[in-house]
């Protein structure tokens, strides 16, 4: 599945106050950047994920019901990426989504 123009427009609108916001298509999904820093992804299924290494911001996301992106490799072993689902409540609340995006960027500094 590939992202539609409407999906991309939604992501751009959701994070429209992030400085130097850009997006790049990748692997059927979308990288979401502030300048040269990728802080979020939109997967090909439309799910938005915020980048969070292990630590306080990842713990904050987990406490809000976010789930870490995990997958199974071809050899059957589980693996994970440093991306967490955007809490459902933030999808309908641009202010909350922006606050989480800013937290993600601060945690990446």
N, CA, C and O atoms as a MOPAC input file, in Angstrom:
PM7 MOZYME 1SCF
protein

 N      0.83700 1    -1.17500 1     0.00000 1
 C      0.00000 1     0.00000 1     0.00000 1
 C      0.88600 1     1.24200 1     0.00000 1
 O      1.89000 1     1.29700 1     0.71000 1
 N      0.52300 1     2.20100 1    -0.76900 1
 C      1.28200 1     3.44100 1    -0.85700 1
 C      0.44900 1     4.59100 1    -0.29700 1
 O     -0.77900 1     4.56500 1    -0.36400 1
 N      1.10800 1     5.57400 1     0.24100 1
 C      0.40500 1     6.71100 1     0.81800 1
 C     -0.20400 1     7.58100 1    -0.26500 1
 O      0.38300 1     7.77100 1    -1.33000 1
 N     -1.37800 1     8.10300 1     0.01600 1
 C     -2.05000 1     9.00800 1    -0.91700 1
 C     -1.60600 1    10.44500 1    -0.64200 1
 O     -0.99000 1    10.73500 1     0.38300 1
 N     -1.92800 1    11.32400 1    -1.56900 1
 C     -1.64400 1    12.74600 1    -1.37900 1
 C     -2.38500 1    13.26900 1    -0.14500 1
 O     -1.87100 1    14.14000 1     0.55800 1
 N     -3.57700 1    12.75300 1     0.12200 1
 C     -4.34500 1    13.17800 1     1.30100 1
 C     -3.65500 1    12.74500 1     2.59600 1
 O     -3.65400 1    13.49000 1     3.57600 1
 N     -3.06700 1    11.54200 1     2.60600 1
 C     -2.32700 1    11.07700 1     3.78700 1
 C     -1.15600 1    12.01300 1     4.08400 1
 O     -0.93200 1    12.41100 1     5.22800 1
 N     -0.42500 1    12.34900 1     3.04200 1
 C      0.74500 1    13.21900 1     3.19900 1
 C      0.31600 1    14.60900 1     3.65700 1
 O      0.95700 1    15.20400 1     4.52300 1
 N     -0.76400 1    15.12600 1     3.07800 1
 C     -1.27900 1    16.43800 1     3.47800 1
 C     -1.69800 1    16.42900 1     4.94600 1
 O     -1.48200 1    17.41200 1     5.65500 1
 N     -2.29700 1    15.32400 1     5.41100 1
 C     -2.69200 1    15.21100 1     6.82200 1
 C     -1.46900 1    15.30700 1     7.73000 1
 O     -1.48600 1    16.03700 1     8.72200 1
 N     -0.41500 1    14.57500 1     7.39500 1
 C      0.80500 1    14.60100 1     8.21700 1
 C      1.40600 1    16.00100 1     8.23600 1
 O      1.82400 1    16.48200 1     9.28900 1
 N      1.45200 1    16.65100 1     7.08800 1
 C      2.01700 1    18.00500 1     7.02700 1
 C      1.17800 1    18.99000 1     7.84100 1
 O      1.72100 1    19.86900 1     8.51000 1
 N     -0.12700 1    18.84100 1     7.78300 1
 C     -1.00200 1    19.73500 1     8.54500 1
 C     -0.88200 1    19.46900 1    10.04400 1
 O     -0.87400 1    20.40300 1    10.84500 1
 N     -0.78800 1    18.19600 1    10.42000 1
 C     -0.68700 1    17.83300 1    11.82700 1
 C      0.54800 1    18.44900 1    12.47800 1
 O      0.50100 1    18.85900 1    13.63800 1
 N      1.65200 1    18.51300 1    11.73500 1
 C      2.91500 1    19.01900 1    12.27800 1
 C      3.31900 1    20.35900 1    11.66000 1
 O      4.50800 1    20.67200 1    11.58900 1
 N      2.34900 1    21.14700 1    11.21500 1
 C      2.63900 1    22.35600 1    10.43500 1
 C      3.42500 1    23.42800 1    11.17600 1
 O      4.01000 1    24.29700 1    10.52900 1
 N      3.46600 1    23.40300 1    12.50000 1
 C      4.21900 1    24.42000 1    13.23500 1
 C      5.65000 1    24.00300 1    13.55200 1
 O      6.38200 1    24.75700 1    14.19400 1
 N      6.05400 1    22.83400 1    13.12000 1
 C      7.43900 1    22.39700 1    13.32900 1
 C      8.33700 1    23.20000 1    12.38600 1
 O      8.05000 1    23.28900 1    11.19200 1
 N      9.40600 1    23.77900 1    12.90100 1
 C     10.29400 1    24.57800 1    12.04500 1
 C     10.92700 1    23.73200 1    10.93600 1
 O     11.33500 1    22.59100 1    11.15400 1
 N     10.99400 1    24.31600 1     9.76300 1
 C     11.66500 1    23.70400 1     8.60800 1
 C     11.10900 1    22.30600 1     8.30000 1
 O     11.86800 1    21.38100 1     8.00800 1
 N      9.78000 1    22.16000 1     8.36800 1
 C      9.12400 1    20.87500 1     8.13900 1
 C      9.26000 1    20.46000 1     6.67800 1
 O      8.91600 1    21.21600 1     5.76900 1
 N      9.76000 1    19.26000 1     6.47000 1
 C      9.82200 1    18.66700 1     5.13800 1
 C      9.43900 1    17.19100 1     5.26000 1
 O      9.44800 1    16.61400 1     6.34800 1
 N      9.10900 1    16.60900 1     4.13300 1
 C      8.79900 1    15.18300 1     4.09600 1
 C      9.52000 1    14.56100 1     2.90900 1
 O      9.83100 1    15.22800 1     1.92200 1
 N      9.77600 1    13.26000 1     3.03400 1
 C     10.39800 1    12.50700 1     1.93800 1
 C      9.75100 1    11.12300 1     1.89100 1
 O      9.63300 1    10.43800 1     2.90600 1
 N      9.34100 1    10.73800 1     0.70000 1
 C      8.80800 1     9.39100 1     0.52700 1
 C      9.94300 1     8.39200 1     0.70400 1
 O     11.05700 1     8.59900 1     0.22300 1
 N      9.63400 1     7.30100 1     1.40700 1
 C     10.63400 1     6.25000 1     1.58600 1
 C      9.93900 1     4.92500 1     1.88400 1
 O      9.06100 1     4.85700 1     2.74400 1
 N     10.32600 1     3.89600 1     1.18300 1
 C      9.84800 1     2.53800 1     1.42600 1
 C      8.32300 1     2.45200 1     1.47900 1
 O      7.77700 1     1.70800 1     2.29300 1
 N      7.64000 1     3.19200 1     0.63400 1
 C      6.18600 1     3.18700 1     0.60800 1
 C      5.56300 1     4.08500 1     1.65700 1
 O      4.35000 1     4.29300 1     1.65600 1
 N      6.38300 1     4.62300 1     2.55700 1
 C      5.89700 1     5.50700 1     3.61300 1
 C      6.46600 1     6.90200 1     3.44300 1
 O      6.76900 1     7.33600 1     2.33200 1
 N      6.60600 1     7.59800 1     4.56400 1
 C      7.01500 1     8.98800 1     4.53200 1
 C      7.89900 1     9.29500 1     5.73300 1
 O      7.53500 1     8.98800 1     6.86800 1
 N      9.05700 1     9.89900 1     5.49000 1
 C      9.88800 1    10.43400 1     6.55800 1
 C      9.45300 1    11.86700 1     6.81200 1
 O      9.23200 1    12.62200 1     5.86500 1
 N      9.32700 1    12.25400 1     8.07400 1
 C      8.90000 1    13.60400 1     8.44900 1
 C     10.05100 1    14.24900 1     9.20900 1
 O     10.50700 1    13.73000 1    10.22800 1
 N     10.51100 1    15.38500 1     8.70100 1
 C     11.74900 1    16.01500 1     9.16600 1
 C     11.51600 1    17.43200 1     9.67200 1
 O     10.59000 1    18.12300 1     9.24800 1
 N     12.38000 1    17.83900 1    10.58500 1
 C     12.57400 1    19.23600 1    10.93700 1
 C     14.00900 1    19.53100 1    10.53100 1
 O     14.94900 1    19.08000 1    11.18400 1
 N     14.17600 1    20.28300 1     9.45600 1
 C     15.52100 1    20.46200 1     8.90100 1
 C     16.04800 1    19.11900 1     8.44800 1
 O     15.40500 1    18.43300 1     7.65300 1
 N     17.22200 1    18.73200 1     8.94800 1
 C     17.82900 1    17.44800 1     8.58200 1
 C     17.50400 1    16.32600 1     9.57500 1
 O     18.00400 1    15.21100 1     9.43100 1
 N     16.67700 1    16.61300 1    10.57100 1
 C     16.38000 1    15.63600 1    11.62100 1
 C     15.04500 1    14.94900 1    11.37200 1
 O     13.99800 1    15.59400 1    11.34000 1
 N     15.09500 1    13.64000 1    11.19900 1
 C     13.85500 1    12.88600 1    11.06700 1
 C     13.30500 1    12.65900 1    12.47800 1
 O     13.98900 1    12.10700 1    13.33900 1
 N     12.06700 1    13.08900 1    12.70000 1
 C     11.46600 1    12.93700 1    14.02600 1
 C     10.21100 1    12.07000 1    13.99600 1
 O      9.68600 1    11.69600 1    15.04400 1
 N      9.73400 1    11.75300 1    12.79800 1
 C      8.52800 1    10.94400 1    12.69500 1
 C      8.49700 1    10.23200 1    11.35300 1
 O      9.18800 1    10.60800 1    10.40700 1
 N      7.67900 1     9.19800 1    11.30100 1
 C      7.42600 1     8.45000 1    10.07100 1
 C      5.92600 1     8.29600 1     9.89700 1
 O      5.17400 1     8.29300 1    10.87200 1
 N      5.50700 1     8.16900 1     8.67300 1
 C      4.16900 1     7.69300 1     8.38600 1
 C      4.36700 1     6.41700 1     7.58000 1
 O      4.90400 1     6.44100 1     6.47300 1
 N      3.92500 1     5.30400 1     8.15400 1
 C      4.08400 1     4.02300 1     7.46200 1
 C      3.13100 1     3.94800 1     6.27800 1
 O      2.21300 1     4.75900 1     6.15500 1
 N      3.35400 1     2.98900 1     5.42900 1
 C      2.52600 1     2.84700 1     4.22900 1
 C      1.06500 1     2.57100 1     4.56700 1
 O      0.19100 1     2.78000 1     3.72500 1
 N      0.78200 1     2.10500 1     5.78600 1
 C     -0.60400 1     1.87700 1     6.20500 1
 C     -1.23900 1     3.13900 1     6.79900 1
 O     -2.38600 1     3.10300 1     7.24600 1
 N     -0.49400 1     4.26000 1     6.80600 1
 C     -1.00500 1     5.53200 1     7.29600 1
 C     -0.73500 1     5.80100 1     8.76600 1
 O     -1.03500 1     6.89300 1     9.25000 1
 N     -0.17900 1     4.84200 1     9.48700 1
 C      0.10700 1     5.05000 1    10.90300 1
 C      1.28700 1     6.00300 1    11.06300 1
 O      2.30200 1     5.87600 1    10.37700 1
 N      1.13700 1     6.95800 1    11.97900 1
 C      2.20000 1     7.92200 1    12.26800 1
 C      2.94900 1     7.45900 1    13.51100 1
 O      2.34700 1     7.07500 1    14.51400 1
 N      4.27900 1     7.50500 1    13.42100 1
 C      5.14800 1     7.08800 1    14.53100 1
 C      6.14200 1     8.20000 1    14.83000 1
 O      6.64100 1     8.86000 1    13.91900 1
 N      6.42700 1     8.40100 1    16.11100 1
 C      7.43400 1     9.37100 1    16.54200 1
 C      8.71500 1     8.64900 1    16.91100 1
 O      8.68300 1     7.55400 1    17.47300 1
 N      9.83400 1     9.26400 1    16.59300 1
 C     11.12500 1     8.66800 1    16.91500 1
 C     11.42300 1     8.89000 1    18.39200 1
 O     11.31500 1    10.00500 1    18.90200 1
 N     11.79900 1     7.80700 1    19.06900 1
 C     12.14900 1     7.89800 1    20.49000 1
 C     13.09300 1     6.77000 1    20.83700 1
 O     12.72500 1     5.59700 1    20.78600 1
 N     14.32300 1     7.13600 1    21.19400 1
 C     15.27900 1     6.15600 1    21.69000 1
 C     14.81700 1     5.73000 1    23.08100 1
 O     13.96900 1     6.39400 1    23.67800 1
 N     15.35600 1     4.64600 1    23.59900 1
 C     15.02300 1     4.23700 1    24.96600 1
 C     15.35300 1     5.38500 1    25.91300 1
 O     16.40400 1     6.01500 1    25.79900 1
 N     14.45800 1     5.64400 1    26.83400 1
 C     14.68800 1     6.71700 1    27.79300 1
 C     13.39200 1     7.41000 1    28.16100 1
 O     12.31100 1     6.87500 1    27.91300 1
 N     13.48500 1     8.60100 1    28.75300 1
 C     12.30700 1     9.28800 1    29.27900 1
 C     11.20300 1     9.55300 1    28.24800 1
 O     10.02300 1     9.38900 1    28.55900 1
 N     11.56800 1     9.95900 1    27.03000 1
 C     10.51600 1    10.24700 1    26.04900 1
 C      9.81700 1     8.96200 1    25.61200 1
 O      8.59700 1     8.95400 1    25.45200 1
 N     10.55800 1     7.89100 1    25.41900 1
 C      9.94100 1     6.60000 1    25.08800 1
 C      9.02200 1     6.15800 1    26.22600 1
 O      7.93300 1     5.63700 1    25.98500 1
 N      9.46500 1     6.36700 1    27.46200 1
 C      8.63600 1     6.02400 1    28.62600 1
 C      7.35900 1     6.85600 1    28.64500 1
 O      6.28900 1     6.34700 1    28.97900 1
 N      7.46800 1     8.13100 1    28.28700 1
 C      6.30700 1     9.02800 1    28.22800 1
 C      5.30500 1     8.51700 1    27.18500 1
 O      4.10100 1     8.47900 1    27.43700 1
 N      5.80800 1     8.13200 1    26.03000 1
 C      4.91600 1     7.61600 1    24.98400 1
 C      4.23700 1     6.32100 1    25.42900 1
 O      3.03700 1     6.14000 1    25.22200 1
 N      5.00300 1     5.43100 1    26.03600 1
 C      4.43500 1     4.16700 1    26.50500 1
 C      3.32700 1     4.41700 1    27.53100 1
 O      2.29900 1     3.74000 1    27.51800 1
 N      3.53900 1     5.38600 1    28.41200 1
 C      2.53100 1     5.70800 1    29.42600 1
 C      1.24900 1     6.25500 1    28.81000 1
 O      0.18200 1     6.17700 1    29.42000 1
 N      1.35000 1     6.80800 1    27.60000 1
 C      0.18100 1     7.34800 1    26.90800 1
 C     -0.46900 1     6.31900 1    25.98000 1
 O     -1.39600 1     6.63800 1    25.23600 1
 N      0.02900 1     5.08500 1    26.03400 1
 C     -0.57600 1     4.02500 1    25.23100 1
 C      0.08400 1     3.77600 1    23.88700 1
 O     -0.41300 1     2.97100 1    23.09900 1
 N      1.18300 1     4.44300 1    23.61000 1
 C      1.90300 1     4.21600 1    22.35600 1
 C      2.55200 1     2.83700 1    22.37700 1
 O      2.85500 1     2.29000 1    23.43800 1
 N      2.75600 1     2.29800 1    21.20600 1
 C      3.42900 1     1.00800 1    21.09000 1
 C      4.67100 1     1.16100 1    20.22700 1
 O      4.66700 1     1.88200 1    19.23000 1
 N      5.72800 1     0.47600 1    20.62300 1
 C      6.97400 1     0.49900 1    19.86100 1
 C      6.79500 1    -0.32600 1    18.59000 1
 O      6.14800 1    -1.37300 1    18.60600 1
 N      7.36300 1     0.14900 1    17.50800 1
 C      7.27200 1    -0.53500 1    16.22200 1
 C      8.13200 1    -1.78700 1    16.28400 1
 O      9.35400 1    -1.70500 1    16.40900 1
 N      7.49900 1    -2.92800 1    16.19700 1
 C      8.20300 1    -4.20600 1    16.19300 1
 C      7.80900 1    -4.98900 1    14.94800 1
 O      6.74500 1    -4.77300 1    14.36800 1
 N      8.66600 1    -5.87900 1    14.56100 1
 C      8.38600 1    -6.72400 1    13.40000 1
 C      9.17300 1    -8.01500 1    13.53300 1
 O     10.07600 1    -8.12000 1    14.36300 1
 N      8.82700 1    -8.99600 1    12.71200 1
 C      9.51000 1   -10.27900 1    12.71300 1
 C     10.37300 1   -10.37300 1    11.46200 1
 O      9.89900 1   -10.16600 1    10.34500 1
 N     11.63000 1   -10.68500 1    11.66700 1
 C     12.56500 1   -10.83200 1    10.54300 1
 C     12.29200 1   -12.13700 1     9.80300 1
 O     11.56200 1   -13.00000 1    10.29000 1
 N     12.88300 1   -12.26600 1     8.63300 1
 C     12.70900 1   -13.48100 1     7.83000 1
 C     13.14900 1   -14.73200 1     8.58200 1
 O     12.60400 1   -15.81300 1     8.36400 1
 N     14.13500 1   -14.58700 1     9.46800 1
 C     14.63100 1   -15.74700 1    10.22100 1
 C     13.76300 1   -16.06100 1    11.44400 1
 O     14.07900 1   -16.96900 1    12.21300 1
 N     12.68100 1   -15.32000 1    11.62100 1
 C     11.75600 1   -15.56900 1    12.71700 1
 C     12.04100 1   -14.79800 1    13.99400 1
 O     11.23300 1   -14.83000 1    14.92300 1
 N     13.16300 1   -14.11200 1    14.06000 1
 C     13.50300 1   -13.34200 1    15.25500 1
 C     12.75500 1   -12.00600 1    15.26600 1
 O     12.54000 1   -11.38200 1    14.22700 1
 N     12.37000 1   -11.59500 1    16.46200 1
 C     11.72500 1   -10.30400 1    16.62100 1
 C     12.73800 1    -9.18100 1    16.61200 1
 O     13.88400 1    -9.36100 1    17.02500 1
 N     12.31800 1    -8.03800 1    16.14600 1
 C     13.17700 1    -6.86600 1    16.11300 1
 C     12.30100 1    -5.63200 1    16.31600 1
 O     11.07900 1    -5.70300 1    16.18900 1
 N     12.92500 1    -4.51700 1    16.62700 1
 C     12.16500 1    -3.28700 1    16.81500 1
 C     12.93000 1    -2.10300 1    16.23700 1
 O     14.14200 1    -2.15100 1    16.02400 1
 N     12.18400 1    -1.05800 1    15.99800 1
 C     12.73400 1     0.19400 1    15.49200 1
 C     12.51200 1     1.25900 1    16.57000 1
 O     11.62500 1     1.10600 1    17.41000 1
 N     13.30600 1     2.33500 1    16.55800 1
 C     13.15700 1     3.36600 1    17.59500 1
 C     12.00900 1     4.33900 1    17.28800 1
 O     12.17400 1     5.55500 1    17.37800 1
 N     10.86100 1     3.79300 1    16.92900 1
 C      9.68200 1     4.59500 1    16.60400 1
 C      8.49200 1     4.06600 1    17.37900 1
 O      8.31200 1     2.85700 1    17.52600 1
 N      7.68300 1     4.99000 1    17.87000 1
 C      6.50800 1     4.67400 1    18.68200 1
 C      5.27400 1     5.27600 1    18.03200 1
 O      5.32400 1     6.37700 1    17.48500 1
 N      4.16900 1     4.54800 1    18.09600 1
 C      2.92000 1     5.04100 1    17.51300 1
 C      2.50500 1     6.34900 1    18.19200 1
 O      2.67500 1     6.53100 1    19.39700 1
 N      1.96200 1     7.24200 1    17.38500 1
 C      1.40800 1     8.48100 1    17.91900 1
 C      0.15500 1     8.10200 1    18.69800 1
 O     -0.70400 1     7.40500 1    18.15900 1
 N      0.02300 1     8.54100 1    19.95400 1
 C     -1.17900 1     8.19700 1    20.71600 1
 C     -2.44600 1     8.60000 1    19.94700 1
 O     -2.48700 1     9.65000 1    19.30400 1
 N     -3.46100 1     7.76100 1    20.02300 1
 C     -4.70100 1     8.01300 1    19.28200 1
 C     -5.27200 1     9.39500 1    19.56000 1
 O     -5.74300 1    10.06600 1    18.64200 1
 N     -5.23500 1     9.82200 1    20.80200 1
 C     -5.79300 1    11.12900 1    21.17100 1
 C     -5.09300 1    12.26400 1    20.42700 1
 O     -5.71300 1    13.29000 1    20.14700 1
 N     -3.81500 1    12.09500 1    20.10500 1
 C     -3.06300 1    13.15000 1    19.41400 1
 C     -3.45700 1    13.26200 1    17.94100 1
 O     -3.23400 1    14.30300 1    17.32200 1
 N     -4.03300 1    12.21600 1    17.37700 1
 C     -4.46200 1    12.28100 1    15.97600 1
 C     -5.61500 1    13.26000 1    15.79600 1
 O     -5.77800 1    13.84100 1    14.72300 1
 N     -6.41000 1    13.44400 1    16.83700 1
 C     -7.54900 1    14.35400 1    16.78300 1
 C     -7.28400 1    15.67500 1    17.49200 1
 O     -8.16500 1    16.53100 1    17.56300 1
 N     -6.08300 1    15.84300 1    18.01100 1
 C     -5.73600 1    17.04000 1    18.77200 1
 C     -4.39500 1    17.57300 1    18.28000 1
 O     -3.34300 1    17.16900 1    18.77700 1
 N     -4.43100 1    18.48500 1    17.29900 1
 C     -3.17500 1    19.00100 1    16.73600 1
 C     -2.24100 1    19.60900 1    17.76900 1
 O     -1.02300 1    19.50600 1    17.62200 1
 N     -2.77500 1    20.24300 1    18.81500 1
 C     -1.91200 1    20.82700 1    19.84600 1
 C     -1.13400 1    19.72900 1    20.57500 1
 O      0.05400 1    19.88000 1    20.85700 1
 N     -1.81200 1    18.63700 1    20.87100 1
 C     -1.14200 1    17.51200 1    21.54600 1
 C     -0.11300 1    16.87200 1    20.61300 1
 O      0.98400 1    16.52000 1    21.04500 1
 N     -0.46800 1    16.72300 1    19.34100 1
 C      0.47500 1    16.15000 1    18.36700 1
 C      1.71400 1    17.02700 1    18.25100 1
 O      2.83500 1    16.52000 1    18.20400 1
 N      1.51400 1    18.34600 1    18.20400 1
 C      2.65100 1    19.26400 1    18.10900 1
 C      3.52400 1    19.19700 1    19.36000 1
 O      4.75000 1    19.23100 1    19.26100 1
 N      2.90300 1    19.10300 1    20.53200 1
 C      3.67700 1    19.02100 1    21.77600 1
 C      4.52700 1    17.75200 1    21.78100 1
 O      5.68600 1    17.78500 1    22.19600 1
 N      3.96500 1    16.64200 1    21.32700 1
 C      4.73200 1    15.39900 1    21.27300 1
 C      5.84800 1    15.48100 1    20.23900 1
 O      6.94500 1    14.97300 1    20.47100 1
 N      5.58200 1    16.11100 1    19.10800 1
 C      6.62600 1    16.28000 1    18.08900 1
 C      7.77200 1    17.11800 1    18.63400 1
 O      8.93800 1    16.80500 1    18.39100 1
 N      7.45800 1    18.17100 1    19.36200 1
 C      8.50000 1    19.00300 1    19.96400 1
 C      9.29000 1    18.20600 1    20.99800 1
 O     10.51200 1    18.33200 1    21.08300 1
 N      8.58600 1    17.37800 1    21.79200 1
 C      9.27100 1    16.51700 1    22.76600 1
 C     10.20000 1    15.54600 1    22.05600 1
 O     11.31200 1    15.28900 1    22.51900 1
 N      9.74400 1    15.00800 1    20.93000 1
 C     10.58600 1    14.07500 1    20.15200 1
 C     11.85100 1    14.77700 1    19.68400 1
 O     12.94700 1    14.22700 1    19.79500 1
 N     11.70700 1    15.98100 1    19.16500 1
 C     12.86900 1    16.72100 1    18.67500 1
 C     13.83400 1    17.05700 1    19.81400 1
 O     15.04900 1    16.95500 1    19.64900 1
 N     13.29500 1    17.45700 1    20.96800 1
 C     14.16700 1    17.75000 1    22.12200 1
 C     14.93000 1    16.49900 1    22.54800 1
 O     16.11200 1    16.57000 1    22.88200 1
 N     14.25500 1    15.36500 1    22.53300 1
 C     14.90500 1    14.10500 1    22.95700 1
 C     15.97600 1    13.67400 1    21.96500 1
 O     16.89500 1    12.94000 1    22.33000 1
 N     15.87200 1    14.11500 1    20.72700 1
 C     16.85400 1    13.73300 1    19.70600 1
 C     18.07200 1    14.64100 1    19.70100 1
 O     19.08400 1    14.31200 1    19.08200 1
 N     17.99300 1    15.77600 1    20.38100 1
 C     19.15600 1    16.71500 1    20.43500 1
 C     20.29400 1    16.12600 1    21.21200 1
 O     21.33700 1    16.76400 1    21.35900 1

